Amino acid sequence: MLDAISAIIEQGVEELNIELPPDAVAAFRAYYSFLEKHGQHVNLTAISGVEEVARLHFLDSLALLNITAFEHKNVIDIGSGAGFPGVPLKIALPSIALTLLESKGKRIVFLSELCDEIGITAECLYARAEEAAHKPDMRERYDIAVSRAVARLDALCELCLPFICIGGLLIAMKGVDSGDEISQAQNAVKTLGAELQGVCDYRLPGTNIIHRAVLIRKILKTPDKYPRRFARIQNSPL
């Protein structure tokens, strides 16, 4: 089973033209084992089994390395869940300064224990994004924010963009059917001090599955009143 993880990762990164550090494959093997052992107890992911975890979680996360330069960047993964995409990015590029933000206590315990288990360093924060973004030591601190399957794009922009420094980038992982969602987020993007840079569609190695990364560049300071309370974000999107 773990040999299969190694083979899929090695083949996948070759297809993605990504070079991993020498201990990365072993870290992914340990990651898979830890997820299989503990993930069900904290309701982390419906995806299970070697093929699906390796391709739909690990390689999907690593594909972001072809979208922008992550080396030595300050990165926050908002709503990290089981650690995707932040933890695979950190395994591949140890120079990343990684923060994993999660609002559920059981999940942040999982993430802290996972990082210890696989030997990576990350700041694991138990907080709601809409509250953490108003803390002076977190606001407009990060070069890159990444997020997957957290909220619609208009709401996600309000949750994520306040964390990003001017010139920084939000990478929202979406499906290829997200065109309407992107169009409906245009006002939110502008109001929050950003602009849509574009989208990048990519195929998961070894599959015919196409995923999309939406790239939003921060160009101005986000107004202090954002983000609002989550109920307001949901009920009155920008």
N, C-alpha and C positions, 0 to 999 in steps of 0.2 A: 504493500500500500504506500509506504513512504518512498519507496523507489519510484513508484508511479508519479508521485508529487515532483520528485527531482527531475524525472524525464520531461514532464509537461512544462515545468518552469524553464529548464534549459533549452528546450525546443522553442518555447514561446518567446523568451528574451532574444534568441537568435533571430527569430522572425521580426521582432520589434526593433532589432539592431540596438539592443541595450546591453551594456557590459555590467555584470554584477560583481561586487567584491567577493573574495574567495569564500567567506563564511556565509554568504547570503542564502544559498540553497539549503544549508543545514538549518538556518533560521526559519525558512519557510516550512521545512519539515516539522520543526518544533511548534510553529504557529498552528499548522494543521492539527497536530496531535492535541494541542491545548484547546483548540476550538471544538474538536470532536468530543473532548472529555467534558468541557465546562459550558459550551455554548447553549446547549438545550436547557440548562438550568436557569438561565437568565434571559431566555427568549430572544436570542441575538439575531438569528438568521434562519430563514426557511430553506436556504441552500445547504445541501450536505452532500457528502461523497467526494472522492478524490477529483474526478473530472470537473464537477461543477465548482467546487471551492477553488481549485487551481486556476480555472479559466475565468469564471464569472466574478471571482473576488480578487485573487492575487494578480493575474495578468491584466484584468480590467484596471486595477489601480496602477500598475506599472506603466500602462500605456500613456499615462499623463506625462511621463518623463519625456515623451516626444513632442509635447505641446509647448512647454516653456522651460526655462532653465531654473532648476530647483537648488543647484549647488549653493551651499552656505546661506540659504534663505531662511527667514523666520516664517514658519508655516503653521497655520492653525486648521485643524480638521474639525468642523462644526457639526455636532450630532454624529459623533464618530461611531457609535454602536459597537460593532465587533472590531473596530480599528481600520475600517476601509474608507478612504484610500490611504490614510496617513501612515499607518504602520508599514505596509509594503514599501511606500516611498522612502521611509526612514531606513528600512533594511537595505534598500538599493543604494541610498545616498546617505551615509552616516553623518555627513556634514550639515544636513538639515537640522535646524533647531525646531523641534516639533512640539506643538501643544495639541492635546486631544481634549475636546470640550464635549461633555455629555451631561444631560440633565437627569439621568436615572442613576440612582446610587449603586444598584447591583452591577450596572454596566461599567461604571467607573472603577469599581473594585476589580472586575474582570480585566479591564484595560491595564490597571496598575500591575496586577499579577502577571498578565501576559508579557508586559515589557520586561519584568524581572526574569521571566522564564526564558525568553528568547534573547536576552542580553542587549536590549537597546535602551537608550535614555530618552524619555519624553516627559513633559509636564502634563499630568492627568488632572483635569479640573472638573469638579462636580458643580455645575452651575447652569442656569438657563441662559441662553445666548442673549436674549433681550435685556437681561439684567447685567450680565458680565460686560456687555459692550459699553456700558456707562461707567465702568471702573476706569479711573485715569491711567492705571498701569497696563490696561489692555486695549484701550481705545486708540485706533489708528497706529497700532504697534507692528502689525504683521505685513510682510511682503506679499504673501500668497495665502488666501483662504480657499480650502477645498471642501466640498460637501456633496454627499450622494444620498438621494432618496429621503430628503428631510422635509421639503415643502415645495409648493408651487414657486416659480421663479420670482414673482413679484414679492411674495413674503420672504423668500430666501434672501433676496437682495437686502431687504430691510434688516434681517437678522445678521447678515455677514459683512456688508460693506462698512459698517462703523468700525470693525476691527482692522481694516486694511489701511495702510499708509497711502498717502498720495503717490501715485505712480505704480501702486501695487495692483494685484490681479485677483479676481474671484474666478475660480473654475468650478462651475456647477455641472455635475454629471447627470445627464438627462438621456431620454430616448430620442430616436430620430423622428418621432412623431410630435416633437415639442415646439413646432413652428408657431402655433397659436399662443402657446404659453409664453414664448419669447416676445411675440408682438404685444401681448397684454402687459408685459413687464416694462415696456419702454418708458412709461412715465415714472415708474419707481426708480429705474436706473438713473434717469436724469435728475430726479428730485434728490436722490441720495449722493449726488456728486460723482457720477460715473458715466461711462459710455460703453455701449456694446462694441467689443472689438471684433467679434466674429464667432463662428462655430467651427468645431473640428470633429468630423465624423471619422471613426476608426473601427476596424474589424478586430474582434477578439481572435488571437491566434488559435488555429485549429478548429475554428467554427465559421459559420456564415452570419454570425450575430454582429450587427453594427450598433455601436453606441455613439453618443454625442457628448462633447464637452462644450459648454457655453462659456465664452471668455468675456469677462466684463472688467474694464480697466477703471481704476479710481483716478479721477483727474482733479477733484476739488474736495475740500473738507466736507464731511457729512454734517448737516445741521444738527445741533446738539439735542434736539427733541427726539431724534430717531436713535435706536428703535423704540417704538411704542410698546405698550403691553401686548402680549401675544393675542389676547382676545380681540383687541382693536385691530391688530395686523390682519387677523383672519376675517373679521367682519367688515372692515373698511380698507381694503387693499389700496395702495397708492396708485 
